[in-house]
Amino acid sequence: MTTSAPLAGKRVLLGICGSIAAYKAADICSRLGKLGADVFVVMTSSATEFVGAPTFRALTRHPVLVDLFDEPLSDRIAHIDLAQSSDIVLVAPATANIIAKLATGIADDLLSTCLLAVPTSTPLLVAPAMNTVMLEHPATRANMTTLTERGVEIITTGYGVLACQDIGYGKLADVDEIVNAVRIRLSTHDDFKGRRLLITAGPTREPLDPVRYIGNRSSGKMGYALAEAAVHRGASVILVSGPTALEPPAFVKIVRVETAEQMLEACMHAAPTCDVVIGAAAVADYRAASVASKKLKRNSTTSLTVELLPNPDIIATIAARRAVGQFIAGFAAETDDIDVNAARKLQSKGLDLIVSNDVSRPDAGFDVDTNAVTLHWPDGRSEALPLQSKRATAEAILSCIAAAIAKHNLP
Ligand SMILES: Cc1cc2nc3c(=O)[nH]c(=O)nc-3n(C[C@H](O)[C@H](O)[C@H](O)COP(=O)(O)O)c2cc1C
């Protein structure tokens, strides 16, 4: 699956302060770079006591700046240039000291001076890390409130055992959460911002004995493409996935299952909190009535009969218990009478949209990177999308869902 780097062309100013958590800034820096961002690092002098500037020079391929009065790299003034040319500014880890300086307008080193020069239109994110008592000190709390009121985003600290062995809040937030906060703030296409999506993907495996199962040819590529596209558009995504060889997209919460019954259980747990559910998994219609506890032995003279029981219809079960305002879409993999079968399923399952695809085509459906789908709506309308990559198909489906949600003024 081809992916475009979500932060390509974005310039991030990363400020690093003198905290034990400073080493985690290397991971943040590397992750932002992998997402395509051009990262510039400013360290406080205390930060360099914890981790060396060469690490960040190597990760960013830019000089790392520490001192306000270092020889400028160009004829521009470093702190003004850095502050004004960045698309976003992140301070991670942020000490109690830098938070106090920013709240009160002190500019006595390069980082604090840069932060005062950041235009109000540029997102400024601060990820504090400190001892619990320092975090809960009235001065720190008041400073953080001041920053929040001024539009600075504080990335809440985590709870746990701190470097000083105290237990409490004050741990730097997870690197994943910090990088995700940057990504969300820079996302330009955000029609799913604040929405929670549940997406199912891949096949299910229905065991016959400890080594054999009934499966199908689904690769999971369509569901994974939907999950990745939804995240890029600002959604929080839970991806319930049957067995696939795919890497889960970044920032997606993945729940791995094998059987249809496990998939149903995971979906019923997640669905009530989601605004949109998209069932893209190829769920096995049947499972073995009994699963042998030992490997079935081969017998070349007698035939083997397996009794199959129908599996639950996952998307229909979710639709039958839908939360108020929830939008539910299903997929229909068909080989014949596609429009008739899709319309029938749309109605019998009680869905808001069904996406049909002709899986007999070699360039659409299972295990290929392209798809040609038709969207069927409850009012009888249908819309055929062209043959295109699964990622482009995912984007088109999401645009149609966003338009439908807006039209019906769903919450
Ligand atoms: C071992 C050690 C660990 C520290 N960890 C933190 C920390 O996690 N958070 C914090 O606010 N200050 C911490 N400090 C104190 C800061 O380094 C100190 O306040 C310093 O002046 C901060 O400077 P800066 O904000 O310019 O980076 C630590 C100090 C030491 C010696």
The ligand as a Tripos MOL2 file, in Angstrom:
@<TRIPOS>MOLECULE
LIG
   31    33     1     0     0
SMALL
NO_CHARGES

@<TRIPOS>ATOM
      1 C1         18.5790   14.9350   37.4520 C.3       1 LIG1
      2 C2         17.6420   16.0800   37.2160 C.ar      1 LIG1
      3 C3         16.4180   15.8470   36.6750 C.ar      1 LIG1
      4 C4         15.5030   16.9080   36.4620 C.ar      1 LIG1
      5 N1         14.2950   16.6330   35.9080 N.ar      1 LIG1
      6 C5         13.4250   17.6420   35.7590 C.ar      1 LIG1
      7 C6         12.1370   17.3840   35.2150 C.ar      1 LIG1
      8 O1         11.7950   16.2640   34.8310 O.2       1 LIG1
      9 N2         11.2880   18.4250   35.0920 N.ar      1 LIG1
     10 C7         11.6080   19.6900   35.4950 C.ar      1 LIG1
     11 O2         10.7660   20.5720   35.3850 O.2       1 LIG1
     12 N3         12.8350   19.9560   35.9920 N.ar      1 LIG1
     13 C8         13.7410   18.9700   36.1380 C.ar      1 LIG1
     14 N4         14.9810   19.2400   36.6460 N.ar      1 LIG1
     15 C9         15.3000   20.6220   37.0060 C.3       1 LIG1
     16 C10        15.6430   21.4200   35.7940 C.3       1 LIG1
     17 O3         16.7090   20.8220   35.0840 O.3       1 LIG1
     18 C11        15.9970   22.8420   36.1870 C.3       1 LIG1
     19 O4         14.8490   23.4760   36.7080 O.3       1 LIG1
     20 C12        16.5680   23.6510   35.0470 C.3       1 LIG1
     21 O5         16.8080   24.9460   35.4880 O.3       1 LIG1
     22 C13        15.6190   23.6940   33.8770 C.3       1 LIG1
     23 O6         16.1650   24.4440   32.8550 O.3       1 LIG1
     24 P1         15.4640   24.6010   31.4570 P.3       1 LIG1
     25 O7         14.0210   24.8220   31.7210 O.co2     1 LIG1
     26 O8         16.1090   25.7920   30.8570 O.co2     1 LIG1
     27 O9         15.7270   23.3680   30.6670 O.co2     1 LIG1
     28 C14        15.8840   18.2120   36.8270 C.ar      1 LIG1
     29 C15        17.1540   18.4450   37.3440 C.ar      1 LIG1
     30 C16        18.0210   17.3920   37.5450 C.ar      1 LIG1
     31 C17        19.3890   17.6840   38.1070 C.3       1 LIG1
@<TRIPOS>BOND
     1     1     2 1
     2     2     3 ar
     3     2    30 ar
     4     3     4 ar
     5     4     5 ar
     6     4    28 ar
     7     5     6 ar
     8     6     7 ar
     9     6    13 1
    10     7     8 2
    11     7     9 ar
    12     9    10 ar
    13    10    11 2
    14    10    12 ar
    15    12    13 ar
    16    13    14 ar
    17    14    15 1
    18    14    28 ar
    19    15    16 1
    20    16    17 1
    21    16    18 1
    22    18    19 1
    23    18    20 1
    24    20    21 1
    25    20    22 1
    26    22    23 1
    27    23    24 1
    28    24    25 2
    29    24    26 1
    30    24    27 1
    31    28    29 ar
    32    29    30 ar
    33    30    31 1
@<TRIPOS>SUBSTRUCTURE
     1 LIG1         1 GROUP 0 **** ****
